[in-house]
Amino acid sequence: MITPTQYGQGHGYRDDAVAGERRRRLPAGLRAPFEARTFRELGYLLLSLPLSIITFVYAVTMVSLGAGLLITFLGIPVLAAALAGARGFAAMERARARALLGVDVGTPGPLRPRTHGPMAWTGALLKSGESWRNLLYTVVHFPWAVFAFNVALVFWTVGWSLLTYPLWQWVFPMYTGQGGIQLYGDGAHNVYLDNPFEITVTAAVGLLITLATPWIIRALASVDRALVGGLLGPSRLATRVVQLESDRGVVVDTAAADLRRIERDLHDGAQARLVNLAMDLGLAKEKLTEDPQEAARMVDEAHGEVKTALQELRDLARGIHPAILTDRGLDAALSSVASRCTVPVQVEVDLPARPAPAIEGIAYFTVSELLQNVSKHSRATRATVDVWRVEDRLMLQVADNGVGGAHASTGSGLAGLAERLDAVDGILLVDSPTAGPTRITAELPWRRA
């Protein structure tokens, strides 16, 4: 049987890995001319010119025609056709940017006409802000594409031509009768790059240009990224609406899950205990005249059950919203949570004031859940809880010296916690390498009470 290691050795995979490691050891400036990213971005810039010519001509022609025909009814559908074409070009540009520039621009929402029919679609196109921004892109991108195409092509060709000049310099004396590239000539004096020193200097200049070209190309491509992201993606308002809709769904799901948990805890805990208590008291009532001592014993047991039920109800109320948090704030509430943890926990709360009750509650339950994870999974011997404020953000950090390996993967408790924080514009950062230590930082918006 051939093991994977033997298979790799037999087929050169280890050699490829070593070669890749050697390439990574090269400085970024020396690797850049040969990286795939450079060629993808160069291809994007070179392809932009012919495509932008087509889109620019289409946009200018259709808009001019539509504006000229506005005196009649025909101008409106022509402008709508211009916008529809611009949306199609925008979809193509987003795909091209995704493939060559690595820019994943969101797709704007579909048109939603109130009624069916061509007139409704025309009205939806004319009212769509995304469509007008797509049309603006076809106009703005054309002059930039011309500039970027020429700069990228000139630097690329000049750099590599000069760098390889020693390899093809022989062409001049053999086919043109000149010693090399002519730098100067006025009929009386001619200067050629033909001696070894000048050829070497030419190649050195070509090397410098070649090494600088990838960074120039990246700078040009960054402008294209900004144009694509700013004019071809969904608007900030639309993005925010989608985000809020998603956050609202998370909040609704979380509230429903909490209600189910409370119902389950009541049904399986206090409710079941109270039912048993009622049955025991009924039996004690029947025994009262026949066997007073046995009835007294049963009443005593029922009294113990009442105490247990009351404690379960207190724990349930604390899980919904602890009174100590409302009365005394995060410092006291988190100290109370820490005292119930199975490992020693040091709590440090440094807040100039109390945040809004909703944010305070989320912070409390976040720390509570993280300390539960410490108790159940970390195998730690100590933990710390730090709470502080940075500008308009409330910062929480729970750290332990346990085994580590925690991650916010899909389906885990940390993933659900991250979704809850995201619903209020919060962030959860997990730093938990294998063998520990674990440091989990939560960031919440600061809102005054």
KOLTOR-698834 format. One record per residue (C-alpha): residue in three letters; x, y, z. Coordinates in steps of 0.5 Angstrom, whole numbers, padded with zeros to 4 digits, always signed. Layout:
BEGIN
ALAXYZ
...
// end
This chain:
BEGIN
MET+0000+0000+0000
ILE+0003+0007-0002
THR+0002+0012+0003
PRO+0001+0019+0002
THR+0008+0021+0003
GLN+0011+0016-0001
TYR+0006+0018-0007
GLY+0008+0025-0006
GLN+0015+0023-0006
GLY+0014+0019-0012
HIS+0011+0025-0016
GLY+0015+0031-0015
TYR+0010+0034-0010
ARG+0015+0035-0005
ASP+0020+0038-0010
ASP+0014+0043-0012
ALA+0013+0045-0004
VAL+0020+0046-0003
ALA+0020+0050-0010
GLY+0014+0054-0007
GLU+0017+0055-0001
ARG+0023+0058-0004
ARG+0019+0063-0008
ARG+0016+0065-0002
ARG+0023+0067+0001
LEU+0024+0072-0004
PRO+0022+0079-0003
ALA+0016+0081-0005
GLY+0019+0086-0010
LEU+0023+0081-0013
ARG+0016+0076-0013
ALA+0012+0081-0016
PRO+0013+0081-0023
PHE+0012+0074-0024
GLU+0006+0073-0019
ALA-0001+0071-0022
ARG-0004+0077-0019
THR+0000+0082-0023
PHE-0002+0078-0029
ARG-0009+0078-0028
GLU-0009+0086-0026
LEU-0005+0087-0032
GLY-0010+0083-0036
TYR-0016+0087-0033
LEU-0013+0094-0035
LEU-0011+0092-0042
LEU-0018+0089-0043
SER-0022+0095-0040
LEU-0020+0099-0046
PRO-0024+0096-0051
LEU-0030+0094-0047
SER-0030+0101-0044
ILE-0030+0104-0051
ILE-0036+0100-0053
THR-0040+0102-0047
PHE-0038+0109-0047
VAL-0041+0109-0054
TYR-0047+0106-0053
ALA-0048+0110-0047
VAL-0047+0117-0050
THR-0051+0115-0056
MET-0057+0112-0052
VAL-0057+0118-0048
SER-0056+0123-0053
LEU-0062+0120-0057
GLY-0066+0119-0051
ALA-0065+0127-0049
GLY-0066+0129-0056
LEU-0073+0125-0057
LEU-0076+0127-0050
ILE-0080+0132-0054
THR-0084+0126-0056
PHE-0086+0120-0052
LEU-0080+0116-0055
GLY-0075+0119-0051
ILE-0077+0116-0045
PRO-0076+0108-0047
VAL-0070+0110-0050
LEU-0067+0113-0044
ALA-0070+0106-0040
ALA-0066+0102-0046
ALA-0060+0106-0044
LEU-0061+0104-0037
ALA-0062+0097-0038
GLY-0056+0096-0042
ALA-0052+0100-0037
ARG-0055+0095-0032
GLY-0052+0089-0036
PHE-0046+0092-0037
ALA-0045+0093-0030
ALA-0046+0085-0029
MET-0041+0084-0034
GLU-0036+0089-0030
ARG-0038+0086-0023
ALA-0036+0079-0026
ARG-0030+0081-0029
ALA-0027+0085-0023
ARG-0029+0078-0019
ALA-0025+0074-0023
LEU-0019+0079-0025
LEU-0019+0083-0019
GLY-0021+0079-0013
VAL-0027+0084-0012
ASP-0033+0081-0009
VAL-0038+0087-0011
GLY-0045+0085-0008
THR-0051+0085-0014
PRO-0056+0091-0013
GLY-0063+0088-0012
PRO-0068+0087-0018
LEU-0072+0092-0020
ARG-0079+0091-0017
PRO-0085+0095-0021
ARG-0091+0096-0018
THR-0095+0093-0023
HIS-0094+0089-0029
GLY-0092+0091-0036
PRO-0087+0095-0040
MET-0089+0102-0037
ALA-0088+0099-0030
TRP-0081+0097-0032
THR-0080+0103-0036
GLY-0082+0107-0029
ALA-0078+0102-0025
LEU-0071+0103-0029
LEU-0072+0111-0029
LYS-0073+0111-0021
SER-0067+0106-0020
GLY-0061+0109-0017
GLU-0057+0103-0018
SER-0059+0104-0026
TRP-0056+0111-0026
ARG-0050+0110-0022
ASN-0049+0104-0027
LEU-0050+0109-0033
LEU-0045+0114-0030
TYR-0040+0108-0029
THR-0040+0107-0037
VAL-0038+0115-0038
VAL-0033+0116-0032
HIS-0029+0109-0033
PHE-0028+0111-0041
PRO-0022+0116-0040
TRP-0019+0112-0034
ALA-0019+0106-0038
VAL-0015+0110-0043
PHE-0010+0113-0038
ALA-0009+0106-0035
PHE-0009+0102-0041
ASN-0003+0107-0044
VAL+0001+0107-0037
ALA+0001+0100-0036
LEU+0002+0098-0043
VAL+0008+0103-0043
PHE+0011+0101-0037
TRP+0011+0093-0038
THR+0013+0093-0045
VAL+0019+0098-0044
GLY+0021+0095-0037
TRP+0022+0088-0040
SER+0024+0091-0047
LEU+0030+0094-0044
LEU+0031+0089-0039
THR+0032+0084-0044
TYR+0036+0089-0049
PRO+0043+0085-0048
LEU+0039+0079-0051
TRP+0036+0082-0058
GLN+0041+0088-0059
TRP+0044+0084-0064
VAL+0038+0085-0069
PHE+0041+0093-0070
PRO+0047+0092-0073
MET+0045+0086-0077
TYR+0039+0088-0080
THR+0039+0096-0079
GLY+0046+0098-0080
GLN+0046+0101-0073
GLY+0050+0099-0067
GLY+0044+0099-0062
ILE+0038+0103-0060
GLN+0039+0111-0062
LEU+0039+0116-0056
TYR+0040+0122-0060
GLY+0041+0124-0067
ASP+0042+0131-0071
GLY+0045+0128-0078
ALA+0052+0130-0075
HIS+0052+0126-0069
ASN+0049+0120-0067
VAL+0049+0116-0060
TYR+0047+0109-0060
LEU+0047+0104-0054
ASP+0052+0099-0057
ASN+0058+0098-0052
PRO+0058+0093-0046
PHE+0057+0099-0041
GLU+0051+0102-0044
ILE+0048+0095-0045
THR+0049+0094-0038
VAL+0046+0100-0036
THR+0040+0100-0040
ALA+0039+0093-0038
ALA+0039+0095-0030
VAL+0034+0101-0032
GLY+0030+0096-0035
LEU+0030+0092-0029
LEU+0028+0098-0024
ILE+0022+0099-0029
THR+0020+0092-0029
LEU+0021+0091-0021
ALA+0017+0098-0021
THR+0011+0096-0026
PRO+0007+0091-0022
TRP+0006+0096-0016
ILE+0004+0101-0021
ILE-0001+0096-0024
ARG-0003+0095-0017
ALA-0004+0102-0016
LEU-0008+0103-0022
ALA-0012+0097-0021
SER-0014+0100-0014
VAL-0018+0106-0017
ASP-0022+0101-0021
ARG-0023+0097-0015
ALA-0026+0103-0012
LEU-0030+0105-0018
VAL-0033+0098-0019
GLY-0035+0098-0011
GLY-0037+0105-0011
LEU-0042+0105-0018
LEU-0043+0098-0019
GLY-0045+0095-0012
PRO-0051+0096-0008
SER-0052+0103-0005
ARG-0050+0104+0002
LEU-0058+0105+0004
ALA-0060+0099+0001
THR-0054+0095+0004
ARG-0056+0097+0011
VAL-0063+0096+0009
VAL-0061+0088+0008
GLN-0057+0088+0014
LEU-0062+0091+0018
GLU-0067+0086+0015
SER-0062+0080+0017
ASP-0061+0083+0024
ARG-0068+0083+0025
GLY-0069+0076+0023
VAL-0063+0074+0028
VAL-0066+0078+0034
VAL-0073+0075+0032
ASP-0070+0068+0032
THR-0066+0069+0038
ALA-0072+0072+0042
ALA-0076+0065+0040
ALA-0071+0061+0042
ASP-0070+0064+0049
LEU-0078+0064+0050
ARG-0077+0056+0048
ARG-0072+0055+0053
ILE-0076+0059+0059
GLU-0082+0055+0057
ARG-0078+0048+0057
ASP-0075+0050+0064
LEU-0081+0052+0067
HIS-0085+0045+0064
ASP-0079+0041+0066
GLY-0077+0044+0073
ALA-0081+0049+0077
GLN-0088+0047+0074
ALA-0087+0039+0075
ARG-0084+0040+0082
LEU-0090+0044+0083
VAL-0095+0039+0081
ASN-0091+0034+0085
LEU-0092+0038+0091
ALA-0100+0039+0090
MET-0100+0031+0090
ASP-0096+0031+0096
LEU-0100+0036+0100
GLY-0107+0032+0097
LEU-0104+0026+0100
ALA-0102+0029+0107
LYS-0109+0032+0107
GLU-0112+0025+0107
LYS-0107+0022+0112
LEU-0108+0028+0117
THR-0114+0025+0121
GLU-0111+0018+0120
ASP-0104+0018+0121
PRO-0102+0025+0123
GLN-0095+0024+0124
GLU-0094+0021+0117
ALA-0098+0027+0115
ALA-0093+0032+0118
ARG-0087+0028+0115
MET-0090+0029+0108
VAL-0092+0036+0109
ASP-0084+0037+0112
GLU-0082+0034+0105
ALA-0087+0039+0101
HIS-0084+0045+0105
GLY-0077+0042+0102
GLU-0080+0042+0095
VAL-0083+0049+0096
LYS-0076+0052+0097
THR-0073+0048+0091
ALA-0078+0050+0087
LEU-0077+0058+0089
GLN-0070+0057+0088
GLU-0071+0054+0081
LEU-0076+0060+0080
ARG-0070+0065+0082
ASP-0065+0062+0077
LEU-0070+0062+0072
ALA-0071+0070+0073
ARG-0064+0071+0074
GLY-0063+0068+0067
ILE-0068+0072+0064
HIS-0065+0079+0067
PRO-0062+0079+0074
ALA-0064+0084+0079
ILE-0057+0085+0081
LEU-0056+0088+0074
THR-0061+0093+0074
ASP-0060+0095+0081
ARG-0052+0095+0081
GLY-0049+0095+0074
LEU-0044+0090+0070
ASP-0039+0090+0076
ALA-0043+0087+0081
ALA-0047+0083+0076
LEU-0041+0080+0073
SER-0038+0079+0080
SER-0044+0075+0082
VAL-0043+0071+0075
ALA-0036+0070+0076
SER-0037+0067+0083
ARG-0041+0061+0080
CYS-0036+0059+0075
THR-0032+0053+0077
VAL-0025+0056+0076
PRO-0022+0063+0080
VAL-0024+0069+0076
GLN-0021+0076+0076
VAL-0026+0081+0074
GLU-0024+0088+0072
VAL-0030+0093+0070
ASP-0027+0100+0068
LEU-0033+0104+0066
PRO-0034+0112+0067
ALA-0042+0111+0066
ARG-0047+0105+0065
PRO-0049+0104+0058
ALA-0056+0103+0056
PRO-0060+0097+0059
ALA-0060+0093+0053
ILE-0053+0094+0051
GLU-0052+0092+0059
GLY-0056+0086+0058
ILE-0053+0083+0052
ALA-0046+0085+0055
TYR-0048+0081+0062
PHE-0051+0075+0058
THR-0044+0075+0053
VAL-0040+0074+0059
SER-0044+0069+0062
GLU-0044+0065+0056
LEU-0037+0065+0055
LEU-0035+0063+0063
GLN-0040+0057+0062
ASN-0035+0055+0056
VAL-0029+0056+0061
SER-0033+0052+0066
LYS-0035+0046+0061
HIS-0029+0046+0056
SER-0023+0050+0057
ARG-0020+0045+0063
ALA-0017+0052+0065
THR-0014+0054+0072
ARG-0016+0061+0072
ALA-0020+0066+0068
THR-0020+0074+0067
VAL-0026+0078+0065
ASP-0024+0085+0063
VAL-0029+0091+0061
TRP-0028+0098+0059
ARG-0030+0103+0054
VAL-0026+0106+0048
GLU-0029+0112+0045
ASP-0036+0110+0043
ARG-0035+0102+0044
LEU-0036+0098+0050
MET-0031+0092+0050
LEU-0031+0086+0054
GLN-0025+0081+0054
VAL-0026+0074+0057
ALA-0019+0070+0058
ASP-0017+0063+0061
ASN-0011+0059+0061
GLY-0014+0053+0058
VAL-0013+0048+0053
GLY-0015+0053+0047
GLY-0018+0050+0041
ALA-0025+0054+0041
HIS-0027+0057+0034
ALA-0034+0060+0032
SER-0035+0055+0027
THR-0042+0055+0024
GLY-0047+0051+0029
SER-0042+0052+0035
GLY-0045+0056+0041
LEU-0040+0062+0039
ALA-0043+0062+0032
GLY-0049+0064+0035
LEU-0046+0069+0040
ALA-0043+0072+0034
GLU-0050+0073+0031
ARG-0053+0076+0037
LEU-0047+0081+0037
ASP-0048+0082+0030
ALA-0055+0084+0031
VAL-0053+0090+0035
ASP-0047+0092+0031
GLY-0043+0088+0035
ILE-0037+0084+0034
LEU-0034+0077+0037
LEU-0026+0076+0036
VAL-0024+0069+0038
ASP-0016+0068+0039
SER-0016+0061+0041
PRO-0010+0057+0039
THR-0009+0050+0040
ALA-0006+0049+0047
GLY-0008+0055+0049
PRO-0009+0061+0052
THR-0016+0063+0050
ARG-0018+0070+0049
ILE-0025+0072+0047
THR-0026+0079+0045
ALA-0033+0082+0044
GLU-0034+0089+0042
LEU-0041+0093+0043
PRO-0044+0100+0041
TRP-0044+0104+0047
ARG-0051+0107+0048
ARG-0052+0112+0054
ALA-0058+0110+0059
// end
